[in-house]
Amino acid sequence: MRQRQGHTLAIGILVAALSVCYGCKELRVDTTSLLMPRFQKSEIYGFVAGLGTTFAAMPDLLAMLRQRSTGGMHPRMASILAVFQVVWIYYGLLINSRPVIAWNLLAVLINSCSVGAYFYFARREKSRTTPPIV
């Protein structure tokens, strides 16, 4: 039941975020300036700042993988973060900011892995504790 509520919440937030992105038709993304190889000083600071915030979720993911358990992990936070990081990626495209785009792409991947690992280990834990029906 709790997993279903988490899925419903994540899907609702994703639909709301996508509708906001698609509702802004007058906002155009200039991809040609994103592909230029020159970096500005502000982008270098952006990459350094993004390093810490992106990898903040990594210790929880690594601990869950090492322990092979969902103990202390709640997928709701990671799924909400992943959904809103998609909006950050869109924002980064709008303002032509490579650091915003790059770090949030990586953060979506990390948070999605955390949610996936949670559900994988939760299913394994549930199958171990469920007594066989005789």
N, CA, C and O atoms as a Tinker XYZ file with bonds, in Angstrom:
   536  protein
     1  N      0.826000   -1.197000    0.000000    73     2
     2  CA     0.000000    0.000000    0.000000    64     1     3
     3  C      0.870000    1.261000    0.000000    63     2     4     5
     4  O      0.591000    2.217000   -0.724000    81     3
     5  N      1.936000    1.252000    0.829000    73     3     6
     6  CA     2.811000    2.426000    0.883000    64     5     7
     7  C      3.550000    2.629000   -0.431000    63     6     8     9
     8  O      3.769000    3.760000   -0.865000    81     7
     9  N      3.937000    1.506000   -1.067000    73     7    10
    10  CA     4.636000    1.623000   -2.338000    64     9    11
    11  C      3.726000    2.228000   -3.395000    63    10    12    13
    12  O      4.168000    3.032000   -4.216000    81    11
    13  N      2.464000    1.843000   -3.377000    73    11    14
    14  CA     1.509000    2.379000   -4.340000    64    13    15
    15  C      1.328000    3.879000   -4.129000    63    14    16    17
    16  O      1.230000    4.633000   -5.098000    81    15
    17  N      1.284000    4.321000   -2.863000    73    15    18
    18  CA     1.148000    5.748000   -2.582000    64    17    19
    19  C      2.378000    6.509000   -3.075000    63    18    20    21
    20  O      2.255000    7.616000   -3.599000    81    19
    21  N      3.563000    5.918000   -2.907000    73    19    22
    22  CA     4.788000    6.547000   -3.385000    64    21    23
    23  C      4.796000    6.677000   -4.895000    63    22    24    25
    24  O      5.214000    7.699000   -5.440000    81    23
    25  N      4.318000    5.609000   -5.583000    73    23    26
    26  CA     4.233000    5.654000   -7.045000    64    25    27
    27  C      3.243000    6.723000   -7.487000    63    26    28    29
    28  O      3.519000    7.481000   -8.416000    81    27
    29  N      2.105000    6.785000   -6.834000    73    27    30
    30  CA     1.077000    7.764000   -7.193000    64    29    31
    31  C      1.591000    9.181000   -6.997000    63    30    32    33
    32  O      1.373000   10.045000   -7.846000    81    31
    33  N      2.270000    9.424000   -5.886000    73    31    34
    34  CA     2.823000   10.746000   -5.611000    64    33    35
    35  C      3.870000   11.122000   -6.651000    63    34    36    37
    36  O      3.847000   12.238000   -7.170000    81    35
    37  N      4.783000   10.216000   -6.962000    73    35    38
    38  CA     5.836000   10.497000   -7.940000    64    37    39
    39  C      5.241000   10.759000   -9.324000    63    38    40    41
    40  O      5.682000   11.669000  -10.026000    81    39
    41  N      4.253000    9.976000   -9.715000    73    39    42
    42  CA     3.621000   10.172000  -11.021000    64    41    43
    43  C      2.892000   11.508000  -11.057000    63    42    44    45
    44  O      2.948000   12.212000  -12.065000    81    43
    45  N      2.210000   11.867000   -9.974000    73    43    46
    46  CA     1.513000   13.154000   -9.909000    64    45    47
    47  C      2.463000   14.324000  -10.025000    63    46    48    49
    48  O      2.179000   15.293000  -10.729000    81    47
    49  N      3.596000   14.241000   -9.334000    73    47    50
    50  CA     4.587000   15.312000   -9.395000    64    49    51
    51  C      5.198000   15.380000  -10.789000    63    50    52    53
    52  O      5.424000   16.473000  -11.308000    81    51
    53  N      5.469000   14.228000  -11.403000    73    51    54
    54  CA     6.026000   14.208000  -12.751000    64    53    55
    55  C      5.067000   14.833000  -13.759000    63    54    56    57
    56  O      5.489000   15.611000  -14.614000    81    55
    57  N      3.795000   14.503000  -13.667000    73    55    58
    58  CA     2.797000   15.079000  -14.580000    64    57    59
    59  C      2.723000   16.590000  -14.398000    63    58    60    61
    60  O      2.657000   17.329000  -15.379000    81    59
    61  N      2.733000   17.056000  -13.143000    73    59    62
    62  CA     2.681000   18.496000  -12.883000    64    61    63
    63  C      3.917000   19.193000  -13.439000    63    62    64    65
    64  O      3.808000   20.259000  -14.046000    81    63
    65  N      5.093000   18.599000  -13.236000    73    63    66
    66  CA     6.333000   19.201000  -13.724000    64    65    67
    67  C      6.363000   19.248000  -15.252000    63    66    68    69
    68  O      6.775000   20.250000  -15.837000    81    67
    69  N      5.930000   18.176000  -15.887000    73    67    70
    70  CA     5.913000   18.158000  -17.354000    64    69    71
    71  C      4.903000   19.130000  -17.927000    63    70    72    73
    72  O      5.154000   19.750000  -18.960000    81    71
    73  N      3.756000   19.270000  -17.264000    73    71    74
    74  CA     2.756000   20.215000  -17.768000    64    73    75
    75  C      3.264000   21.652000  -17.657000    63    74    76    77
    76  O      2.954000   22.484000  -18.510000    81    75
    77  N      4.042000   21.951000  -16.614000    73    75    78
    78  CA     4.637000   23.279000  -16.501000    64    77    79
    79  C      5.634000   23.499000  -17.631000    63    78    80    81
    80  O      5.657000   24.566000  -18.244000    81    79
    81  N      6.467000   22.482000  -17.911000    73    79    82
    82  CA     7.469000   22.601000  -18.987000    64    81    83
    83  C      6.806000   22.759000  -20.344000    63    82    84    85
    84  O      7.238000   23.593000  -21.139000    81    83
    85  N      5.785000   21.993000  -20.627000    73    83    86
    86  CA     5.118000   22.075000  -21.919000    64    85    87
    87  C      4.220000   23.292000  -22.037000    63    86    88    89
    88  O      3.884000   23.706000  -23.147000    81    87
    89  N      3.830000   23.865000  -20.924000    73    87    90
    90  CA     2.980000   25.044000  -20.957000    64    89    91
    91  C      3.722000   26.310000  -21.339000    63    90    92    93
    92  O      3.097000   27.330000  -21.626000    81    91
    93  N      5.024000   26.261000  -21.349000    73    91    94
    94  CA     5.846000   27.438000  -21.652000    64    93    95
    95  C      6.316000   27.372000  -23.102000    63    94    96    97
    96  O      7.512000   27.230000  -23.360000    81    95
    97  N      5.394000   27.474000  -24.036000    73    95    98
    98  CA     5.742000   27.341000  -25.455000    64    97    99
    99  C      6.614000   28.479000  -25.953000    63    98   100   101
   100  O      7.405000   28.289000  -26.876000    81    99
   101  N      6.485000   29.665000  -25.356000    73    99   102
   102  CA     7.279000   30.789000  -25.843000    64   101   103
   103  C      8.726000   30.718000  -25.385000    63   102   104   105
   104  O      9.557000   31.482000  -25.877000    81   103
   105  N      9.048000   29.841000  -24.476000    73   103   106
   106  CA    10.422000   29.680000  -24.011000    64   105   107
   107  C     11.147000   28.718000  -24.946000    63   106   108   109
   108  O     10.780000   27.547000  -25.038000    81   107
   109  N     12.151000   29.195000  -25.623000    73   107   110
   110  CA    12.899000   28.384000  -26.587000    64   109   111
   111  C     14.251000   27.995000  -25.992000    63   110   112   113
   112  O     14.845000   28.748000  -25.219000    81   111
   113  N     14.717000   26.828000  -26.358000    73   111   114
   114  CA    16.009000   26.338000  -25.909000    64   113   115
   115  C     17.013000   26.545000  -27.037000    63   114   116   117
   116  O     16.814000   26.077000  -28.158000    81   115
   117  N     18.103000   27.260000  -26.719000    73   115   118
   118  CA    19.147000   27.531000  -27.693000    64   117   119
   119  C     20.251000   26.491000  -27.529000    63   118   120   121
   120  O     21.162000   26.668000  -26.720000    81   119
   121  N     20.167000   25.413000  -28.293000    73   119   122
   122  CA    21.127000   24.322000  -28.131000    64   121   123
   123  C     22.473000   24.604000  -28.784000    63   122   124   125
   124  O     23.466000   23.968000  -28.429000    81   123
   125  N     22.534000   25.532000  -29.720000    73   123   126
   126  CA    23.825000   25.798000  -30.384000    64   125   127
   127  C     24.847000   26.363000  -29.411000    63   126   128   129
   128  O     26.024000   26.013000  -29.500000    81   127
   129  N     24.446000   27.212000  -28.499000    73   127   130
   130  CA    25.412000   27.775000  -27.552000    64   129   131
   131  C     25.815000   26.762000  -26.487000    63   130   132   133
   132  O     26.867000   26.917000  -25.867000    81   131
   133  N     25.007000   25.728000  -26.259000    73   131   134
   134  CA    25.375000   24.691000  -25.283000    64   133   135
   135  C     26.490000   23.800000  -25.801000    63   134   136   137
   136  O     27.245000   23.225000  -25.016000    81   135
   137  N     26.595000   23.683000  -27.095000    73   135   138
   138  CA    27.569000   22.765000  -27.671000    64   137   139
   139  C     28.925000   23.396000  -27.930000    63   138   140   141
   140  O     29.852000   22.708000  -28.356000    81   139
   141  N     29.058000   24.683000  -27.682000    73   139   142
   142  CA    30.349000   25.351000  -27.886000    64   141   143
   143  C     31.310000   24.934000  -26.780000    63   142   144   145
   144  O     30.914000   24.871000  -25.616000    81   143
   145  N     32.566000   24.647000  -27.119000    73   143   146
   146  CA    33.496000   24.106000  -26.129000    64   145   147
   147  C     34.097000   25.117000  -25.159000    63   146   148   149
   148  O     34.817000   24.706000  -24.250000    81   147
   149  N     33.845000   26.400000  -25.301000    73   147   150
   150  CA    34.441000   27.385000  -24.397000    64   149   151
   151  C     33.677000   27.438000  -23.078000    63   150   152   153
   152  O     32.447000   27.479000  -23.063000    81   151
   153  N     34.413000   27.436000  -21.980000    73   151   154
   154  CA    33.806000   27.550000  -20.666000    64   153   155
   155  C     34.111000   28.917000  -20.086000    63   154   156   157
   156  O     35.216000   29.439000  -20.231000    81   155
   157  N     33.116000   29.486000  -19.428000    73   155   158
   158  CA    33.320000   30.752000  -18.742000    64   157   159
   159  C     33.682000   30.456000  -17.290000    63   158   160   161
   160  O     33.470000   29.348000  -16.797000    81   159
   161  N     34.227000   31.452000  -16.620000    73   159   162
   162  CA    34.619000   31.293000  -15.212000    64   161   163
   163  C     33.421000   30.894000  -14.353000    63   162   164   165
   164  O     33.557000   30.066000  -13.453000    81   163
   165  N     32.252000   31.473000  -14.620000    73   163   166
   166  CA    31.065000   31.144000  -13.834000    64   165   167
   167  C     30.661000   29.684000  -14.022000    63   166   168   169
   168  O     30.134000   29.066000  -13.097000    81   167
   169  N     30.901000   29.128000  -15.210000    73   167   170
   170  CA    30.565000   27.723000  -15.442000    64   169   171
   171  C     31.503000   26.797000  -14.676000    63   170   172   173
   172  O     31.093000   25.737000  -14.204000    81   171
   173  N     32.747000   27.201000  -14.558000    73   171   174
   174  CA    33.692000   26.384000  -13.785000    64   173   175
   175  C     33.254000   26.349000  -12.319000    63   174   176   177
   176  O     33.277000   25.289000  -11.693000    81   175
   177  N     32.857000   27.497000  -11.770000    73   175   178
   178  CA    32.330000   27.513000  -10.397000    64   177   179
   179  C     31.054000   26.687000  -10.305000    63   178   180   181
   180  O     30.824000   26.011000   -9.303000    81   179
   181  N     30.238000   26.734000  -11.325000    73   179   182
   182  CA    29.009000   25.946000  -11.347000    64   181   183
   183  C     29.284000   24.455000  -11.310000    63   182   184   185
   184  O     28.589000   23.708000  -10.622000    81   183
   185  N     30.294000   24.022000  -12.045000    73   183   186
   186  CA    30.649000   22.602000  -12.025000    64   185   187
   187  C     31.185000   22.179000  -10.657000    63   186   188   189
   188  O     30.869000   21.090000  -10.177000    81   187
   189  N     31.989000   23.029000  -10.033000    73   187   190
   190  CA    32.524000   22.712000   -8.706000    64   189   191
   191  C     31.401000   22.674000   -7.667000    63   190   192   193
   192  O     31.364000   21.774000   -6.828000    81   191
   193  N     30.488000   23.643000   -7.720000    73   191   194
   194  CA    29.373000   23.680000   -6.768000    64   193   195
   195  C     28.438000   22.494000   -6.971000    63   194   196   197
   196  O     27.941000   21.920000   -6.002000    81   195
   197  N     28.203000   22.132000   -8.209000    73   195   198
   198  CA    27.309000   21.013000   -8.501000    64   197   199
   199  C     27.860000   19.681000   -8.046000    63   198   200   201
   200  O     27.096000   18.753000   -7.779000    81   199
   201  N     29.170000   19.570000   -7.954000    73   199   202
   202  CA    29.804000   18.328000   -7.520000    64   201   203
   203  C     29.287000   17.895000   -6.152000    63   202   204   205
   204  O     28.914000   16.737000   -5.963000    81   203
   205  N     29.266000   18.820000   -5.206000    73   203   206
   206  CA    28.832000   18.480000   -3.843000    64   205   207
   207  C     27.354000   18.161000   -3.753000    63   206   208   209
   208  O     26.969000   17.183000   -3.112000    81   207
   209  N     26.532000   18.961000   -4.377000    73   207   210
   210  CA    25.086000   18.738000   -4.247000    64   209   211
   211  C     24.632000   17.505000   -5.007000    63   210   212   213
   212  O     23.681000   16.841000   -4.594000    81   211
   213  N     25.286000   17.192000   -6.095000    73   211   214
   214  CA    24.885000   16.016000   -6.864000    64   213   215
   215  C     25.231000   14.733000   -6.140000    63   214   216   217
   216  O     24.430000   13.799000   -6.111000    81   215
   217  N     26.401000   14.678000   -5.564000    73   215   218
   218  CA    26.833000   13.444000   -4.921000    64   217   219
   219  C     26.404000   13.337000   -3.458000    63   218   220   221
   220  O     26.844000   12.419000   -2.766000    81   219
   221  N     25.570000   14.235000   -2.975000    73   219   222
   222  CA    25.088000   14.166000   -1.594000    64   221   223
   223  C     24.244000   12.914000   -1.364000    63   222   224   225
   224  O     24.217000   12.392000   -0.250000    81   223
   225  N     23.565000   12.430000   -2.380000    73   223   226
   226  CA    22.717000   11.244000   -2.239000    64   225   227
   227  C     23.506000    9.945000   -2.403000    63   226   228   229
   228  O     22.979000    8.866000   -2.131000    81   227
   229  N     24.742000   10.037000   -2.837000    73   227   230
   230  CA    25.544000    8.847000   -3.122000    64   229   231
   231  C     25.825000    7.976000   -1.888000    63   230   232   233
   232  O     25.769000    6.753000   -2.012000    81   231
   233  N     26.124000    8.533000   -0.707000    73   231   234
   234  CA    26.385000    7.667000    0.452000    64   233   235
   235  C     25.202000    6.767000    0.814000    63   234   236   237
   236  O     25.403000    5.615000    1.197000    81   235
   237  N     23.981000    7.271000    0.698000    73   235   238
   238  CA    22.812000    6.435000    0.981000    64   237   239
   239  C     22.690000    5.289000   -0.020000    63   238   240   241
   240  O     22.396000    4.154000    0.355000    81   239
   241  N     22.914000    5.591000   -1.277000    73   239   242
   242  CA    22.849000    4.553000   -2.305000    64   241   243
   243  C     23.922000    3.493000   -2.078000    63   242   244   245
   244  O     23.641000    2.296000   -2.152000    81   243
   245  N     25.151000    3.929000   -1.801000    73   243   246
   246  CA    26.234000    2.976000   -1.571000    64   245   247
   247  C     25.985000    2.131000   -0.320000    63   246   248   249
   248  O     26.268000    0.933000   -0.321000    81   247
   249  N     25.463000    2.738000    0.737000    73   247   250
   250  CA    25.166000    1.987000    1.961000    64   249   251
   251  C     24.083000    0.941000    1.695000    63   250   252   253
   252  O     24.170000   -0.186000    2.184000    81   251
   253  N     23.073000    1.314000    0.926000    73   251   254
   254  CA    21.996000    0.370000    0.616000    64   253   255
   255  C     22.540000   -0.795000   -0.216000    63   254   256   257
   256  O     22.165000   -1.946000    0.006000    81   255
   257  N     23.412000   -0.501000   -1.161000    73   255   258
   258  CA    23.986000   -1.558000   -1.999000    64   257   259
   259  C     24.913000   -2.462000   -1.183000    63   258   260   261
   260  O     24.926000   -3.676000   -1.385000    81   259
   261  N     25.690000   -1.878000   -0.259000    73   259   262
   262  CA    26.586000   -2.681000    0.580000    64   261   263
   263  C     25.809000   -3.577000    1.533000    63   262   264   265
   264  O     26.139000   -4.751000    1.698000    81   263
   265  N     24.769000   -3.019000    2.162000    73   263   266
   266  CA    23.990000   -3.768000    3.143000    64   265   267
   267  C     22.982000   -4.701000    2.485000    63   266   268   269
   268  O     22.484000   -5.632000    3.117000    81   267
   269  N     22.686000   -4.450000    1.224000    73   267   270
   270  CA    21.653000   -5.196000    0.499000    64   269   271
   271  C     20.338000   -5.181000    1.270000    63   270   272   273
   272  O     19.658000   -6.195000    1.423000    81   271
   273  N     20.016000   -3.986000    1.744000    73   271   274
   274  CA    18.834000   -3.797000    2.567000    64   273   275
   275  C     18.279000   -2.395000    2.353000    63   274   276   277
   276  O     18.999000   -1.483000    1.946000    81   275
   277  N     16.988000   -2.236000    2.634000    73   275   278
   278  CA    16.342000   -0.935000    2.501000    64   277   279
   279  C     16.310000   -0.187000    3.827000    63   278   280   281
   280  O     15.669000    0.860000    3.920000    81   279
   281  N     16.975000   -0.689000    4.840000    73   279   282
   282  CA    16.938000   -0.081000    6.163000    64   281   283
   283  C     17.290000    1.394000    6.154000    63   282   284   285
   284  O     18.373000    1.778000    5.714000    81   283
   285  N     16.373000    2.220000    6.642000    73   283   286
   286  CA    16.599000    3.648000    6.745000    64   285   287
   287  C     16.387000    4.433000    5.464000    63   286   288   289
   288  O     16.532000    5.656000    5.464000    81   287
   289  N     16.055000    3.775000    4.395000    73   287   290
   290  CA    15.870000    4.452000    3.107000    64   289   291
   291  C     14.385000    4.580000    2.797000    63   290   292   293
   292  O     13.621000    3.632000    2.975000    81   291
   293  N     13.985000    5.750000    2.335000    73   291   294
   294  CA    12.612000    5.978000    1.892000    64   293   295
   295  C     12.674000    6.517000    0.469000    63   294   296   297
   296  O     13.274000    7.566000    0.234000    81   295
   297  N     12.070000    5.825000   -0.474000    73   295   298
   298  CA    12.208000    6.212000   -1.875000    64   297   299
   299  C     11.473000    7.496000   -2.245000    63   298   300   301
   300  O     11.731000    8.075000   -3.300000    81   299
   301  N     10.577000    7.936000   -1.401000    73   299   302
   302  CA     9.777000    9.117000   -1.721000    64   301   303
   303  C     10.658000   10.347000   -1.953000    63   302   304   305
   304  O     10.461000   11.084000   -2.919000    81   303
   305  N     11.622000   10.560000   -1.070000    73   303   306
   306  CA    12.484000   11.732000   -1.213000    64   305   307
   307  C     13.306000   11.659000   -2.500000    63   306   308   309
   308  O     13.397000   12.641000   -3.236000    81   307
   309  N     13.901000   10.504000   -2.768000    73   307   310
   310  CA    14.731000   10.362000   -3.961000    64   309   311
   311  C     13.900000   10.504000   -5.233000    63   310   312   313
   312  O     14.370000   11.081000   -6.213000    81   311
   313  N     12.673000    9.988000   -5.230000    73   311   314
   314  CA    11.845000   10.098000   -6.434000    64   313   315
   315  C     11.380000   11.538000   -6.650000    63   314   316   317
   316  O     11.328000   11.997000   -7.791000    81   315
   317  N     11.045000   12.249000   -5.593000    73   315   318
   318  CA    10.648000   13.655000   -5.730000    64   317   319
   319  C     11.836000   14.481000   -6.232000    63   318   320   321
   320  O     11.676000   15.337000   -7.103000    81   319
   321  N     13.016000   14.226000   -5.684000    73   319   322
   322  CA    14.218000   14.931000   -6.153000    64   321   323
   323  C     14.476000   14.658000   -7.627000    63   322   324   325
   324  O     14.789000   15.578000   -8.383000    81   323
   325  N     14.347000   13.405000   -8.041000    73   323   326
   326  CA    14.592000   13.059000   -9.444000    64   325   327
   327  C     13.621000   13.783000  -10.364000    63   326   328   329
   328  O     14.009000   14.259000  -11.431000    81   327
   329  N     12.360000   13.867000   -9.956000    73   327   330
   330  CA    11.364000   14.548000  -10.792000    64   329   331
   331  C     11.695000   16.028000  -10.921000    63   330   332   333
   332  O     11.649000   16.577000  -12.022000    81   331
   333  N     12.027000   16.678000   -9.820000    73   331   334
   334  CA    12.313000   18.109000   -9.890000    64   333   335
   335  C     13.672000   18.402000  -10.531000    63   334   336   337
   336  O     13.892000   19.500000  -11.042000    81   335
   337  N     14.572000   17.437000  -10.506000    73   335   338
   338  CA    15.832000   17.639000  -11.209000    64   337   339
   339  C     15.625000   17.624000  -12.722000    63   338   340   341
   340  O     16.397000   18.235000  -13.461000    81   339
   341  N     14.593000   16.932000  -13.181000    73   339   342
   342  CA    14.240000   17.002000  -14.602000    64   341   343
   343  C     13.839000   18.440000  -14.951000    63   342   344   345
   344  O     14.188000   18.944000  -16.018000    81   343
   345  N     13.108000   19.094000  -14.047000    73   343   346
   346  CA    12.740000   20.495000  -14.268000    64   345   347
   347  C     13.992000   21.372000  -14.254000    63   346   348   349
   348  O     14.083000   22.323000  -15.030000    81   347
   349  N     14.954000   21.069000  -13.387000    73   347   350
   350  CA    16.216000   21.811000  -13.367000    64   349   351
   351  C     16.959000   21.647000  -14.688000    63   350   352   353
   352  O     17.575000   22.595000  -15.174000    81   351
   353  N     16.905000   20.459000  -15.268000    73   351   354
   354  CA    17.553000   20.242000  -16.564000    64   353   355
   355  C     16.911000   21.140000  -17.612000    63   354   356   357
   356  O     17.606000   21.771000  -18.408000    81   355
   357  N     15.601000   21.192000  -17.610000    73   355   358
   358  CA    14.890000   22.061000  -18.550000    64   357   359
   359  C     15.280000   23.519000  -18.322000    63   358   360   361
   360  O     15.501000   24.263000  -19.277000    81   359
   361  N     15.364000   23.920000  -17.074000    73   359   362
   362  CA    15.785000   25.282000  -16.738000    64   361   363
   363  C     17.205000   25.531000  -17.252000    63   362   364   365
   364  O     17.478000   26.591000  -17.815000    81   363
   365  N     18.095000   24.585000  -17.069000    73   363   366
   366  CA    19.461000   24.711000  -17.557000    64   365   367
   367  C     19.506000   24.866000  -19.068000    63   366   368   369
   368  O     20.336000   25.606000  -19.595000    81   367
   369  N     18.611000   24.168000  -19.769000    73   367   370
   370  CA    18.521000   24.339000  -21.220000    64   369   371
   371  C     18.044000   25.743000  -21.581000    63   370   372   373
   372  O     18.530000   26.346000  -22.538000    81   371
   373  N     17.098000   26.254000  -20.814000    73   371   374
   374  CA    16.567000   27.588000  -21.097000    64   373   375
   375  C     17.605000   28.683000  -20.893000    63   374   376   377
   376  O     17.660000   29.642000  -21.663000    81   375
   377  N     18.425000   28.543000  -19.861000    73   375   378
   378  CA    19.416000   29.583000  -19.573000    64   377   379
   379  C     20.788000   29.251000  -20.153000    63   378   380   381
   380  O     21.753000   29.985000  -19.941000    81   379
   381  N     20.870000   28.132000  -20.893000    73   379   382
   382  CA    22.120000   27.702000  -21.529000    64   381   383
   383  C     23.243000   27.506000  -20.521000    63   382   384   385
   384  O     24.354000   27.996000  -20.721000    81   383
   385  N     22.958000   26.799000  -19.449000    73   383   386
   386  CA    23.948000   26.567000  -18.400000    64   385   387
   387  C     24.388000   25.105000  -18.410000    63   386   388   389
   388  O     23.632000   24.220000  -18.010000    81   387
   389  N     25.595000   24.862000  -18.860000    73   387   390
   390  CA    26.125000   23.499000  -18.905000    64   389   391
   391  C     26.209000   22.859000  -17.514000    63   390   392   393
   392  O     25.851000   21.689000  -17.373000    81   391
   393  N     26.670000   23.583000  -16.475000    73   391   394
   394  CA    26.745000   22.953000  -15.154000    64   393   395
   395  C     25.377000   22.502000  -14.637000    63   394   396   397
   396  O     25.255000   21.409000  -14.082000    81   395
   397  N     24.364000   23.321000  -14.813000    73   395   398
   398  CA    23.025000   22.960000  -14.335000    64   397   399
   399  C     22.544000   21.708000  -15.056000    63   398   400   401
   400  O     21.973000   20.813000  -14.433000    81   399
   401  N     22.768000   21.642000  -16.347000    73   399   402
   402  CA    22.322000   20.488000  -17.129000    64   401   403
   403  C     23.109000   19.239000  -16.738000    63   402   404   405
   404  O     22.516000   18.196000  -16.460000    81   403
   405  N     24.411000   19.335000  -16.716000    73   403   406
   406  CA    25.261000   18.167000  -16.469000    64   405   407
   407  C     25.036000   17.569000  -15.086000    63   406   408   409
   408  O     24.837000   16.361000  -14.957000    81   407
   409  N     25.067000   18.404000  -14.055000    73   407   410
   410  CA    24.939000   17.869000  -12.710000    64   409   411
   411  C     23.552000   17.314000  -12.447000    63   410   412   413
   412  O     23.409000   16.317000  -11.738000    81   411
   413  N     22.536000   17.938000  -13.002000    73   411   414
   414  CA    21.193000   17.427000  -12.771000    64   413   415
   415  C     20.920000   16.158000  -13.565000    63   414   416   417
   416  O     20.140000   15.318000  -13.116000    81   415
   417  N     21.534000   15.994000  -14.722000    73   415   418
   418  CA    21.427000   14.713000  -15.427000    64   417   419
   419  C     22.019000   13.595000  -14.575000    63   418   420   421
   420  O     21.426000   12.526000  -14.432000    81   419
   421  N     23.189000   13.857000  -14.015000    73   419   422
   422  CA    23.829000   12.870000  -13.157000    64   421   423
   423  C     23.016000   12.622000  -11.885000    63   422   424   425
   424  O     22.901000   11.481000  -11.436000    81   423
   425  N     22.458000   13.674000  -11.308000    73   423   426
   426  CA    21.654000   13.528000  -10.090000    64   425   427
   427  C     20.379000   12.730000  -10.353000    63   426   428   429
   428  O     19.963000   11.940000   -9.505000    81   427
   429  N     19.755000   12.924000  -11.512000    73   427   430
   430  CA    18.572000   12.128000  -11.868000    64   429   431
   431  C     18.957000   10.653000  -11.930000    63   430   432   433
   432  O     18.215000    9.794000  -11.453000    81   431
   433  N     20.107000   10.363000  -12.513000    73   431   434
   434  CA    20.581000    8.985000  -12.599000    64   433   435
   435  C     20.817000    8.388000  -11.212000    63   434   436   437
   436  O     20.392000    7.264000  -10.942000    81   435
   437  N     21.486000    9.125000  -10.339000    73   435   438
   438  CA    21.768000    8.634000   -8.990000    64   437   439
   439  C     20.478000    8.409000   -8.206000    63   438   440   441
   440  O     20.311000    7.361000   -7.582000    81   439
   441  N     19.566000    9.379000   -8.230000    73   439   442
   442  CA    18.319000    9.232000   -7.483000    64   441   443
   443  C     17.429000    8.138000   -8.064000    63   442   444   445
   444  O     16.735000    7.447000   -7.318000    81   443
   445  N     17.441000    7.975000   -9.374000    73   443   446
   446  CA    16.672000    6.894000   -9.983000    64   445   447
   447  C     17.251000    5.535000   -9.590000    63   446   448   449
   448  O     16.501000    4.586000   -9.361000    81   447
   449  N     18.579000    5.436000   -9.512000    73   447   450
   450  CA    19.210000    4.201000   -9.045000    64   449   451
   451  C     18.843000    3.916000   -7.593000    63   450   452   453
   452  O     18.630000    2.760000   -7.226000    81   451
   453  N     18.767000    4.950000   -6.767000    73   451   454
   454  CA    18.377000    4.768000   -5.366000    64   453   455
   455  C     16.959000    4.227000   -5.262000    63   454   456   457
   456  O     16.696000    3.309000   -4.485000    81   455
   457  N     16.049000    4.789000   -6.039000    73   455   458
   458  CA    14.657000    4.322000   -6.018000    64   457   459
   459  C     14.577000    2.892000   -6.544000    63   458   460   461
   460  O     13.892000    2.050000   -5.963000    81   459
   461  N     15.274000    2.622000   -7.640000    73   459   462
   462  CA    15.265000    1.267000   -8.200000    64   461   463
   463  C     15.848000    0.248000   -7.234000    63   462   464   465
   464  O     15.293000   -0.837000   -7.061000    81   463
   465  N     16.968000    0.594000   -6.604000    73   463   466
   466  CA    17.583000   -0.320000   -5.633000    64   465   467
   467  C     16.671000   -0.539000   -4.435000    63   466   468   469
   468  O     16.583000   -1.649000   -3.910000    81   467
   469  N     15.995000    0.520000   -4.006000    73   467   470
   470  CA    15.067000    0.375000   -2.879000    64   469   471
   471  C     13.981000   -0.652000   -3.202000    63   470   472   473
   472  O     13.726000   -1.561000   -2.412000    81   471
   473  N     13.348000   -0.506000   -4.355000    73   471   474
   474  CA    12.267000   -1.423000   -4.700000    64   473   475
   475  C     12.783000   -2.840000   -4.945000    63   474   476   477
   476  O     12.085000   -3.809000   -4.647000    81   475
   477  N     13.992000   -2.971000   -5.482000    73   475   478
   478  CA    14.586000   -4.291000   -5.671000    64   477   479
   479  C     14.820000   -4.978000   -4.327000    63   478   480   481
   480  O     14.432000   -6.130000   -4.135000    81   479
   481  N     15.460000   -4.260000   -3.396000    73   479   482
   482  CA    15.749000   -4.863000   -2.096000    64   481   483
   483  C     14.476000   -5.042000   -1.265000    63   482   484   485
   484  O     14.374000   -5.997000   -0.495000    81   483
   485  N     13.515000   -4.147000   -1.409000    73   483   486
   486  CA    12.245000   -4.298000   -0.680000    64   485   487
   487  C     11.522000   -5.557000   -1.137000    63   486   488   489
   488  O     10.955000   -6.279000   -0.317000    81   487
   489  N     11.535000   -5.826000   -2.433000    73   487   490
   490  CA    10.895000   -7.037000   -2.963000    64   489   491
   491  C     11.608000   -8.277000   -2.449000    63   490   492   493
   492  O     10.960000   -9.258000   -2.083000    81   491
   493  N     12.953000   -8.243000   -2.417000    73   491   494
   494  CA    13.711000   -9.389000   -1.897000    64   493   495
   495  C     13.441000   -9.608000   -0.416000    63   494   496   497
   496  O     13.292000  -10.747000    0.028000    81   495
   497  N     13.376000   -8.510000    0.361000    73   495   498
   498  CA    13.113000   -8.639000    1.795000    64   497   499
   499  C     11.714000   -9.182000    2.045000    63   498   500   501
   500  O     11.507000   -9.983000    2.956000    81   499
   501  N     10.765000   -8.751000    1.243000    73   499   502
   502  CA     9.387000   -9.216000    1.405000    64   501   503
   503  C      9.275000  -10.696000    1.068000    63   502   504   505
   504  O      8.556000  -11.426000    1.750000    81   503
   505  N      9.968000  -11.151000    0.034000    73   503   506
   506  CA     9.893000  -12.565000   -0.345000    64   505   507
   507  C     10.570000  -13.460000    0.688000    63   506   508   509
   508  O     10.180000  -14.616000    0.848000    81   507
   509  N     11.576000  -12.946000    1.392000    73   507   510
   510  CA    12.245000  -13.728000    2.444000    64   509   511
   511  C     11.387000  -13.871000    3.685000    63   510   512   513
   512  O     11.406000  -14.913000    4.340000    81   511
   513  N     10.625000  -12.817000    4.016000    73   511   514
   514  CA     9.852000  -12.841000    5.253000    64   513   515
   515  C      8.466000  -13.447000    5.082000    63   514   516   517
   516  O      7.820000  -13.790000    6.072000    81   515
   517  N      8.001000  -13.585000    3.856000    73   515   518
   518  CA     6.688000  -14.166000    3.630000    64   517   519
   519  C      6.775000  -15.679000    3.760000    63   518   520   521
   520  O      7.517000  -16.330000    3.024000    81   519
   521  N      6.008000  -16.242000    4.708000    73   519   522
   522  CA     6.055000  -17.702000    4.871000    64   521   523
   523  C      5.396000  -18.391000    3.664000    63   522   524   525
   524  O      4.432000  -17.872000    3.100000    81   523
   525  N      5.913000  -19.541000    3.280000    73   523   526
   526  CA     5.315000  -20.256000    2.145000    64   525   527
   527  C      3.917000  -20.766000    2.484000    63   526   528   529
   528  O      3.645000  -21.181000    3.611000    81   527
   529  N      3.060000  -20.726000    1.506000    73   527   530
   530  CA     1.683000  -21.211000    1.687000    64   529   531
   531  C      1.685000  -22.709000    1.414000    63   530   532   533
   532  O      2.077000  -23.166000    0.340000    81   531
   533  N      1.229000  -23.471000    2.429000    73   531   534
   534  CA     1.227000  -24.926000    2.319000    64   533   535
   535  C     -0.158000  -25.446000    2.094000    63   534   536
   536  O     -0.351000  -26.656000    1.976000    81   535
